[in-house]
Amino acid sequence: MELIKKIKQAEAQAQQIIEDAGAAAARQAEQGRKKQQETLEKAKHKRQNAIEAAIAKAGSQAQSEIEQLNAQAQEKRRQLRKQTSGKVAGAAAKVTNYIGYQFEKAVK
């Protein structure tokens, strides 16, 4: 009788150990899933921050290039105006002289 009691007690202990091990395994699995989810969320945030930083940098570089190109265009316009201003005055003088000559010729 005592032996049967000990066997039943050993079976109960074995069952409890199995249940405890199962519960511990379930807890560990849940902790692993939570950890994996946290890691994934951190990676998503890091990726998003990297994308935003790249967009900001590209925008800044584009703005810098725009300003540089505008300055170059303005300088070229200034140079062209400088080159053509003397030519325009000379051409206007020639036209005026020609018209004056034609007028004098017509009057005579």
N, CA, C and O atoms as CSV, one atom per row, in Angstrom:
chain,resi,resn,atom,element,x,y,z
A,1,MET,N,N,0.801,-1.170,0.000
A,1,MET,CA,C,0.000,0.000,0.000
A,1,MET,C,C,0.860,1.256,0.000
A,1,MET,O,O,0.629,2.204,-0.750
A,2,GLU,N,N,1.821,1.222,0.838
A,2,GLU,CA,C,2.751,2.346,0.912
A,2,GLU,C,C,3.430,2.543,-0.430
A,2,GLU,O,O,3.646,3.680,-0.851
A,3,LEU,N,N,3.765,1.471,-1.101
A,3,LEU,CA,C,4.426,1.543,-2.410
A,3,LEU,C,C,3.500,2.165,-3.447
A,3,LEU,O,O,3.945,2.969,-4.266
A,4,ILE,N,N,2.238,1.811,-3.425
A,4,ILE,CA,C,1.262,2.370,-4.376
A,4,ILE,C,C,1.116,3.862,-4.132
A,4,ILE,O,O,1.008,4.645,-5.076
A,5,LYS,N,N,1.114,4.251,-2.875
A,5,LYS,CA,C,1.012,5.648,-2.513
A,5,LYS,C,C,2.209,6.423,-3.049
A,5,LYS,O,O,2.052,7.514,-3.598
A,6,LYS,N,N,3.395,5.865,-2.892
A,6,LYS,CA,C,4.617,6.518,-3.379
A,6,LYS,C,C,4.613,6.606,-4.909
A,6,LYS,O,O,5.050,7.607,-5.477
A,7,ILE,N,N,4.125,5.571,-5.560
A,7,ILE,CA,C,4.064,5.577,-7.028
A,7,ILE,C,C,3.099,6.672,-7.499
A,7,ILE,O,O,3.406,7.412,-8.434
A,8,LYS,N,N,1.944,6.770,-6.856
A,8,LYS,CA,C,0.977,7.797,-7.231
A,8,LYS,C,C,1.534,9.190,-6.967
A,8,LYS,O,O,1.320,10.118,-7.747
A,9,GLN,N,N,2.247,9.320,-5.860
A,9,GLN,CA,C,2.859,10.608,-5.525
A,9,GLN,C,C,3.929,10.947,-6.558
A,9,GLN,O,O,4.026,12.099,-6.983
A,10,ALA,N,N,4.726,9.977,-6.967
A,10,ALA,CA,C,5.757,10.192,-7.981
A,10,ALA,C,C,5.112,10.560,-9.317
A,10,ALA,O,O,5.616,11.428,-10.030
A,11,GLU,N,N,3.999,9.903,-9.659
A,11,GLU,CA,C,3.291,10.229,-10.895
A,11,GLU,C,C,2.753,11.665,-10.848
A,11,GLU,O,O,2.822,12.393,-11.838
A,12,ALA,N,N,2.220,12.061,-9.692
A,12,ALA,CA,C,1.676,13.416,-9.528
A,12,ALA,C,C,2.798,14.446,-9.669
A,12,ALA,O,O,2.639,15.483,-10.314
A,13,GLN,N,N,3.954,14.126,-9.038
A,13,GLN,CA,C,5.101,15.032,-9.153
A,13,GLN,C,C,5.579,15.114,-10.609
A,13,GLN,O,O,5.895,16.198,-11.099
A,14,ALA,N,N,5.631,13.992,-11.284
A,14,ALA,CA,C,6.060,13.965,-12.684
A,14,ALA,C,C,5.087,14.783,-13.542
A,14,ALA,O,O,5.507,15.536,-14.421
A,15,GLN,N,N,3.805,14.631,-13.281
A,15,GLN,CA,C,2.799,15.396,-14.028
A,15,GLN,C,C,2.967,16.892,-13.777
A,15,GLN,O,O,2.868,17.700,-14.700
A,16,GLN,N,N,3.223,17.252,-12.513
A,16,GLN,CA,C,3.416,18.667,-12.158
A,16,GLN,C,C,4.667,19.219,-12.843
A,16,GLN,O,O,4.665,20.349,-13.330
A,17,ILE,N,N,5.726,18.424,-12.877
A,17,ILE,CA,C,6.966,18.846,-13.538
A,17,ILE,C,C,6.710,19.069,-15.028
A,17,ILE,O,O,7.199,20.036,-15.613
A,18,ILE,N,N,5.946,18.172,-15.631
A,18,ILE,CA,C,5.624,18.300,-17.060
A,18,ILE,C,C,4.794,19.564,-17.303
A,18,ILE,O,O,5.057,20.303,-18.251
A,19,GLU,N,N,3.805,19.811,-16.460
A,19,GLU,CA,C,2.962,20.996,-16.613
A,19,GLU,C,C,3.777,22.274,-16.404
A,19,GLU,O,O,3.629,23.246,-17.145
A,20,ASP,N,N,4.647,22.257,-15.376
A,20,ASP,CA,C,5.498,23.418,-15.113
A,20,ASP,C,C,6.442,23.674,-16.283
A,20,ASP,O,O,6.650,24.820,-16.682
A,21,ALA,N,N,7.007,22.613,-16.825
A,21,ALA,CA,C,7.921,22.752,-17.964
A,21,ALA,C,C,7.172,23.304,-19.179
A,21,ALA,O,O,7.698,24.153,-19.898
A,22,GLY,N,N,5.958,22.830,-19.407
A,22,GLY,CA,C,5.142,23.333,-20.514
A,22,GLY,C,C,4.827,24.809,-20.343
A,22,GLY,O,O,4.901,25.581,-21.299
A,23,ALA,N,N,4.474,25.202,-19.114
A,23,ALA,CA,C,4.161,26.606,-18.840
A,23,ALA,C,C,5.405,27.474,-19.017
A,23,ALA,O,O,5.335,28.575,-19.563
A,24,ALA,N,N,6.549,26.958,-18.544
A,24,ALA,CA,C,7.794,27.704,-18.693
A,24,ALA,C,C,8.148,27.847,-20.176
A,24,ALA,O,O,8.591,28.912,-20.606
A,25,ALA,N,N,7.961,26.806,-20.939
A,25,ALA,CA,C,8.242,26.857,-22.373
A,25,ALA,C,C,7.322,27.866,-23.068
A,25,ALA,O,O,7.754,28.608,-23.951
A,26,ALA,N,N,6.060,27.883,-22.663
A,26,ALA,CA,C,5.104,28.835,-23.246
A,26,ALA,C,C,5.505,30.268,-22.908
A,26,ALA,O,O,5.436,31.152,-23.762
A,27,ARG,N,N,5.929,30.502,-21.650
A,27,ARG,CA,C,6.380,31.840,-21.247
A,27,ARG,C,C,7.597,32.265,-22.053
A,27,ARG,O,O,7.675,33.398,-22.528
A,28,GLN,N,N,8.545,31.351,-22.204
A,28,GLN,CA,C,9.751,31.662,-22.965
A,28,GLN,C,C,9.418,31.960,-24.427
A,28,GLN,O,O,9.977,32.879,-25.026
A,29,ALA,N,N,8.510,31.179,-24.985
A,29,ALA,CA,C,8.106,31.404,-26.375
A,29,ALA,C,C,7.459,32.779,-26.517
A,29,ALA,O,O,7.739,33.501,-27.473
A,30,GLU,N,N,6.600,33.141,-25.573
A,30,GLU,CA,C,5.935,34.447,-25.604
A,30,GLU,C,C,6.958,35.578,-25.447
A,30,GLU,O,O,6.884,36.591,-26.142
A,31,GLN,N,N,7.895,35.399,-24.542
A,31,GLN,CA,C,8.948,36.400,-24.374
A,31,GLN,C,C,9.772,36.536,-25.647
A,31,GLN,O,O,10.149,37.643,-26.032
A,32,GLY,N,N,10.048,35.424,-26.291
A,32,GLY,CA,C,10.790,35.448,-27.559
A,32,GLY,C,C,10.025,36.195,-28.640
A,32,GLY,O,O,10.609,36.972,-29.396
A,33,ARG,N,N,8.715,35.963,-28.713
A,33,ARG,CA,C,7.881,36.673,-29.694
A,33,ARG,C,C,7.856,38.168,-29.403
A,33,ARG,O,O,7.948,38.990,-30.315
A,34,LYS,N,N,7.730,38.511,-28.123
A,34,LYS,CA,C,7.720,39.935,-27.755
A,34,LYS,C,C,9.053,40.597,-28.103
A,34,LYS,O,O,9.092,41.702,-28.643
A,35,LYS,N,N,10.120,39.914,-27.789
A,35,LYS,CA,C,11.457,40.447,-28.086
A,35,LYS,C,C,11.633,40.635,-29.590
A,35,LYS,O,O,12.157,41.652,-30.046
A,36,GLN,N,N,11.187,39.638,-30.350
A,36,GLN,CA,C,11.292,39.720,-31.811
A,36,GLN,C,C,10.447,40.887,-32.338
A,36,GLN,O,O,10.878,41.607,-33.238
A,37,GLN,N,N,9.261,41.071,-31.787
A,37,GLN,CA,C,8.393,42.169,-32.210
A,37,GLN,C,C,9.031,43.521,-31.876
A,37,GLN,O,O,8.999,44.445,-32.689
A,38,GLU,N,N,9.608,43.629,-30.679
A,38,GLU,CA,C,10.280,44.867,-30.290
A,38,GLU,C,C,11.452,45.168,-31.218
A,38,GLU,O,O,11.646,46.310,-31.635
A,39,THR,N,N,12.224,44.144,-31.536
A,39,THR,CA,C,13.363,44.308,-32.436
A,39,THR,C,C,12.889,44.762,-33.809
A,39,THR,O,O,13.497,45.636,-34.428
A,40,LEU,N,N,11.808,44.168,-34.278
A,40,LEU,CA,C,11.246,44.536,-35.573
A,40,LEU,C,C,10.770,45.988,-35.562
A,40,LEU,O,O,11.012,46.727,-36.516
A,41,GLU,N,N,10.099,46.397,-34.497
A,41,GLU,CA,C,9.625,47.778,-34.388
A,41,GLU,C,C,10.796,48.763,-34.367
A,41,GLU,O,O,10.748,49.810,-35.013
A,42,LYS,N,N,11.839,48.418,-33.624
A,42,LYS,CA,C,13.026,49.290,-33.586
A,42,LYS,C,C,13.649,49.404,-34.969
A,42,LYS,O,O,14.064,50.488,-35.378
A,43,ALA,N,N,13.717,48.303,-35.680
A,43,ALA,CA,C,14.286,48.310,-37.038
A,43,ALA,C,C,13.429,49.166,-37.974
A,43,ALA,O,O,13.961,49.894,-38.812
A,44,LYS,N,N,12.110,49.078,-37.833
A,44,LYS,CA,C,11.216,49.893,-38.663
A,44,LYS,C,C,11.438,51.383,-38.393
A,44,LYS,O,O,11.512,52.187,-39.322
A,45,HIS,N,N,11.545,51.739,-37.110
A,45,HIS,CA,C,11.772,53.140,-36.746
A,45,HIS,C,C,13.125,53.625,-37.271
A,45,HIS,O,O,13.246,54.735,-37.789
A,46,LYS,N,N,14.123,52.778,-37.129
A,46,LYS,CA,C,15.454,53.150,-37.604
A,46,LYS,C,C,15.440,53.352,-39.119
A,46,LYS,O,O,16.030,54.301,-39.633
A,47,ARG,N,N,14.765,52.457,-39.818
A,47,ARG,CA,C,14.657,52.562,-41.282
A,47,ARG,C,C,13.928,53.842,-41.662
A,47,ARG,O,O,14.363,54.559,-42.563
A,48,GLN,N,N,12.824,54.136,-40.982
A,48,GLN,CA,C,12.057,55.344,-41.278
A,48,GLN,C,C,12.890,56.593,-41.027
A,48,GLN,O,O,12.851,57.541,-41.812
A,49,ASN,N,N,13.640,56.593,-39.939
A,49,ASN,CA,C,14.503,57.738,-39.639
A,49,ASN,C,C,15.575,57.905,-40.708
A,49,ASN,O,O,15.893,59.027,-41.100
A,50,ALA,N,N,16.132,56.797,-41.179
A,50,ALA,CA,C,17.149,56.857,-42.229
A,50,ALA,C,C,16.552,57.404,-43.520
A,50,ALA,O,O,17.189,58.192,-44.218
A,51,ILE,N,N,15.339,56.989,-43.833
A,51,ILE,CA,C,14.670,57.493,-45.043
A,51,ILE,C,C,14.429,58.992,-44.926
A,51,ILE,O,O,14.700,59.741,-45.864
A,52,GLU,N,N,13.928,59.426,-43.791
A,52,GLU,CA,C,13.661,60.849,-43.580
A,52,GLU,C,C,14.940,61.673,-43.648
A,52,GLU,O,O,14.948,62.767,-44.211
A,53,ALA,N,N,16.016,61.151,-43.080
A,53,ALA,CA,C,17.297,61.858,-43.132
A,53,ALA,C,C,17.800,61.952,-44.571
A,53,ALA,O,O,18.323,62.989,-44.980
A,54,ALA,N,N,17.644,60.875,-45.338
A,54,ALA,CA,C,18.086,60.880,-46.741
A,54,ALA,C,C,17.269,61.877,-47.560
A,54,ALA,O,O,17.813,62.580,-48.412
A,55,ILE,N,N,15.969,61.936,-47.302
A,55,ILE,CA,C,15.112,62.891,-48.011
A,55,ILE,C,C,15.516,64.318,-47.673
A,55,ILE,O,O,15.607,65.169,-48.558
A,56,ALA,N,N,15.756,64.578,-46.403
A,56,ALA,CA,C,16.166,65.927,-45.985
A,56,ALA,C,C,17.504,66.307,-46.620
A,56,ALA,O,O,17.679,67.434,-47.084
A,57,LYS,N,N,18.436,65.369,-46.637
A,57,LYS,CA,C,19.752,65.642,-47.222
A,57,LYS,C,C,19.630,65.912,-48.719
A,57,LYS,O,O,20.247,66.840,-49.241
A,58,ALA,N,N,18.832,65.097,-49.403
A,58,ALA,CA,C,18.631,65.282,-50.846
A,58,ALA,C,C,17.978,66.626,-51.131
A,58,ALA,O,O,18.354,67.313,-52.081
A,59,GLY,N,N,17.010,67.000,-50.318
A,59,GLY,CA,C,16.358,68.301,-50.484
A,59,GLY,C,C,17.331,69.444,-50.288
A,59,GLY,O,O,17.313,70.424,-51.033
A,60,SER,N,N,18.166,69.317,-49.303
A,60,SER,CA,C,19.174,70.344,-49.032
A,60,SER,C,C,20.163,70.449,-50.181
A,60,SER,O,O,20.517,71.549,-50.604
A,61,GLN,N,N,20.607,69.305,-50.684
A,61,GLN,CA,C,21.545,69.304,-51.804
A,61,GLN,C,C,20.889,69.886,-53.055
A,61,GLN,O,O,21.519,70.640,-53.797
A,62,ALA,N,N,19.639,69.541,-53.285
A,62,ALA,CA,C,18.929,70.055,-54.455
A,62,ALA,C,C,18.787,71.573,-54.353
A,62,ALA,O,O,18.971,72.284,-55.341
A,63,GLN,N,N,18.462,72.062,-53.171
A,63,GLN,CA,C,18.327,73.509,-52.974
A,63,GLN,C,C,19.662,74.203,-53.225
A,63,GLN,O,O,19.707,75.267,-53.842
A,64,SER,N,N,20.727,73.612,-52.755
A,64,SER,CA,C,22.062,74.170,-52.970
A,64,SER,C,C,22.394,74.221,-54.462
A,64,SER,O,O,22.921,75.219,-54.953
A,65,GLU,N,N,22.082,73.137,-55.179
A,65,GLU,CA,C,22.341,73.097,-56.615
A,65,GLU,C,C,21.497,74.137,-57.349
A,65,GLU,O,O,21.979,74.779,-58.282
A,66,ILE,N,N,20.256,74.304,-56.937
A,66,ILE,CA,C,19.377,75.303,-57.553
A,66,ILE,C,C,19.964,76.692,-57.374
A,66,ILE,O,O,20.016,77.478,-58.320
A,67,GLU,N,N,20.401,76.989,-56.175
A,67,GLU,CA,C,20.985,78.302,-55.910
A,67,GLU,C,C,22.247,78.517,-56.739
A,67,GLU,O,O,22.472,79.602,-57.274
A,68,GLN,N,N,23.060,77.480,-56.838
A,68,GLN,CA,C,24.286,77.583,-57.625
A,68,GLN,C,C,23.969,77.806,-59.109
A,68,GLN,O,O,24.578,78.658,-59.755
A,69,LEU,N,N,23.023,77.044,-59.638
A,69,LEU,CA,C,22.646,77.201,-61.046
A,69,LEU,C,C,22.016,78.568,-61.310
A,69,LEU,O,O,22.258,79.171,-62.355
A,70,ASN,N,N,21.221,79.052,-60.379
A,70,ASN,CA,C,20.640,80.392,-60.523
A,70,ASN,C,C,21.729,81.455,-60.547
A,70,ASN,O,O,21.666,82.396,-61.339
A,71,ALA,N,N,22.717,81.308,-59.690
A,71,ALA,CA,C,23.831,82.269,-59.661
A,71,ALA,C,C,24.605,82.225,-60.979
A,71,ALA,O,O,24.982,83.268,-61.514
A,72,GLN,N,N,24.840,81.023,-61.501
A,72,GLN,CA,C,25.552,80.901,-62.778
A,72,GLN,C,C,24.738,81.531,-63.908
A,72,GLN,O,O,25.292,82.235,-64.752
A,73,ALA,N,N,23.450,81.285,-63.928
A,73,ALA,CA,C,22.590,81.851,-64.970
A,73,ALA,C,C,22.562,83.368,-64.883
A,73,ALA,O,O,22.602,84.054,-65.905
A,74,GLN,N,N,22.495,83.885,-63.682
A,74,GLN,CA,C,22.482,85.333,-63.492
A,74,GLN,C,C,23.797,85.941,-63.977
A,74,GLN,O,O,23.797,86.998,-64.608
A,75,GLU,N,N,24.897,85.287,-63.688
A,75,GLU,CA,C,26.203,85.777,-64.141
A,75,GLU,C,C,26.293,85.749,-65.671
A,75,GLU,O,O,26.816,86.682,-66.279
A,76,LYS,N,N,25.786,84.686,-66.287
A,76,LYS,CA,C,25.800,84.609,-67.754
A,76,LYS,C,C,24.930,85.703,-68.362
A,76,LYS,O,O,25.319,86.323,-69.352
A,77,ARG,N,N,23.756,85.947,-67.780
A,77,ARG,CA,C,22.895,87.031,-68.279
A,77,ARG,C,C,23.604,88.374,-68.166
A,77,ARG,O,O,23.543,89.201,-69.077
A,78,ARG,N,N,24.278,88.581,-67.039
A,78,ARG,CA,C,24.997,89.844,-66.846
A,78,ARG,C,C,26.089,90.007,-67.905
A,78,ARG,O,O,26.262,91.086,-68.472
A,79,GLN,N,N,26.825,88.918,-68.162
A,79,GLN,CA,C,27.888,88.975,-69.168
A,79,GLN,C,C,27.320,89.240,-70.558
A,79,GLN,O,O,27.883,90.029,-71.317
A,80,LEU,N,N,26.206,88.586,-70.897
A,80,LEU,CA,C,25.583,88.800,-72.204
A,80,LEU,C,C,25.092,90.238,-72.354
A,80,LEU,O,O,25.255,90.851,-73.409
A,81,ARG,N,N,24.496,90.764,-71.302
A,81,ARG,CA,C,24.042,92.165,-71.348
A,81,ARG,C,C,25.228,93.100,-71.561
A,81,ARG,O,O,25.159,94.058,-72.331
A,82,LYS,N,N,26.308,92.798,-70.865
A,82,LYS,CA,C,27.512,93.632,-70.991
A,82,LYS,C,C,28.044,93.566,-72.424
A,82,LYS,O,O,28.421,94.588,-72.998
A,83,GLN,N,N,28.074,92.355,-73.001
A,83,GLN,CA,C,28.579,92.181,-74.367
A,83,GLN,C,C,27.666,92.845,-75.387
A,83,GLN,O,O,28.152,93.430,-76.355
A,84,THR,N,N,26.375,92.769,-75.194
A,84,THR,CA,C,25.439,93.273,-76.199
A,84,THR,C,C,25.110,94.749,-76.035
A,84,THR,O,O,24.628,95.372,-76.981
A,85,SER,N,N,25.355,95.325,-74.869
A,85,SER,CA,C,24.976,96.728,-74.670
A,85,SER,C,C,25.713,97.644,-75.642
A,85,SER,O,O,25.097,98.557,-76.193
A,86,GLY,N,N,26.990,97.439,-75.871
A,86,GLY,CA,C,27.748,98.254,-76.830
A,86,GLY,C,C,27.295,98.005,-78.250
A,86,GLY,O,O,27.235,98.937,-79.053
A,87,LYS,N,N,26.978,96.778,-78.570
A,87,LYS,CA,C,26.527,96.429,-79.916
A,87,LYS,C,C,25.174,97.057,-80.220
A,87,LYS,O,O,24.938,97.507,-81.341
A,88,VAL,N,N,24.291,97.091,-79.244
A,88,VAL,CA,C,22.963,97.677,-79.438
A,88,VAL,C,C,23.104,99.169,-79.713
A,88,VAL,O,O,22.458,99.699,-80.617
A,89,ALA,N,N,23.934,99.840,-78.947
A,89,ALA,CA,C,24.131,101.277,-79.155
A,89,ALA,C,C,24.735,101.538,-80.533
A,89,ALA,O,O,24.312,102.467,-81.222
A,90,GLY,N,N,25.710,100.739,-80.944
A,90,GLY,CA,C,26.315,100.895,-82.272
A,90,GLY,C,C,25.312,100.636,-83.374
A,90,GLY,O,O,25.265,101.378,-84.355
A,91,ALA,N,N,24.505,99.589,-83.230
A,91,ALA,CA,C,23.490,99.268,-84.236
A,91,ALA,C,C,22.444,100.378,-84.308
A,91,ALA,O,O,22.009,100.741,-85.401
A,92,ALA,N,N,22.040,100.911,-83.180
A,92,ALA,CA,C,21.065,102.008,-83.159
A,92,ALA,C,C,21.626,103.230,-83.860
A,92,ALA,O,O,20.910,103.917,-84.588
A,93,ALA,N,N,22.894,103.502,-83.646
A,93,ALA,CA,C,23.535,104.647,-84.305
A,93,ALA,C,C,23.563,104.445,-85.820
A,93,ALA,O,O,23.279,105.375,-86.575
A,94,LYS,N,N,23.901,103.244,-86.262
A,94,LYS,CA,C,23.937,102.940,-87.696
A,94,LYS,C,C,22.550,103.098,-88.319
A,94,LYS,O,O,22.420,103.675,-89.398
A,95,VAL,N,N,21.518,102.593,-87.649
A,95,VAL,CA,C,20.151,102.712,-88.151
A,95,VAL,C,C,19.750,104.171,-88.231
A,95,VAL,O,O,19.161,104.601,-89.222
A,96,THR,N,N,20.062,104.928,-87.207
A,96,THR,CA,C,19.734,106.356,-87.190
A,96,THR,C,C,20.439,107.066,-88.339
A,96,THR,O,O,19.821,107.866,-89.041
A,97,ASN,N,N,21.711,106.790,-88.538
A,97,ASN,CA,C,22.463,107.408,-89.633
A,97,ASN,C,C,21.858,107.033,-90.984
A,97,ASN,O,O,21.714,107.880,-91.865
A,98,TYR,N,N,21.506,105.753,-91.139
A,98,TYR,CA,C,20.943,105.294,-92.408
A,98,TYR,C,C,19.609,105.990,-92.685
A,98,TYR,O,O,19.356,106.445,-93.800
A,99,ILE,N,N,18.762,106.065,-91.660
A,99,ILE,CA,C,17.467,106.734,-91.829
A,99,ILE,C,C,17.674,108.208,-92.162
A,99,ILE,O,O,17.002,108.771,-93.027
A,100,GLY,N,N,18.616,108.812,-91.458
A,100,GLY,CA,C,18.926,110.227,-91.745
A,100,GLY,C,C,19.408,110.401,-93.174
A,100,GLY,O,O,18.998,111.342,-93.854
A,101,TYR,N,N,20.259,109.521,-93.634
A,101,TYR,CA,C,20.784,109.587,-95.009
A,101,TYR,C,C,19.648,109.403,-96.006
A,101,TYR,O,O,19.556,110.139,-96.988
A,102,GLN,N,N,18.774,108.413,-95.755
A,102,GLN,CA,C,17.643,108.162,-96.644
A,102,GLN,C,C,16.691,109.366,-96.656
A,102,GLN,O,O,16.139,109.719,-97.698
A,103,PHE,N,N,16.506,109.985,-95.496
A,103,PHE,CA,C,15.636,111.140,-95.423
A,103,PHE,C,C,16.211,112.300,-96.216
A,103,PHE,O,O,15.502,112.965,-96.972
A,104,GLU,N,N,17.525,112.539,-96.031
A,104,GLU,CA,C,18.172,113.627,-96.764
A,104,GLU,C,C,18.116,113.364,-98.259
A,104,GLU,O,O,17.893,114.286,-99.045
A,105,LYS,N,N,18.311,112.147,-98.646
A,105,LYS,CA,C,18.279,111.767,-100.059
A,105,LYS,C,C,16.880,111.981,-100.645
A,105,LYS,O,O,16.734,112.413,-101.788
A,106,ALA,N,N,15.870,111.675,-99.855
A,106,ALA,CA,C,14.504,111.823,-100.320
A,106,ALA,C,C,14.103,113.288,-100.405
A,106,ALA,O,O,13.322,113.668,-101.277
A,107,VAL,N,N,14.622,114.101,-99.519
A,107,VAL,CA,C,14.290,115.534,-99.478
A,107,VAL,C,C,14.929,116.231,-100.666
A,107,VAL,O,O,14.319,117.162,-101.192
A,108,LYS,N,N,16.086,115.858,-101.115
A,108,LYS,CA,C,16.794,116.523,-102.201
A,108,LYS,C,C,16.146,116.235,-103.453
A,108,LYS,O,O,16.591,116.705,-104.500
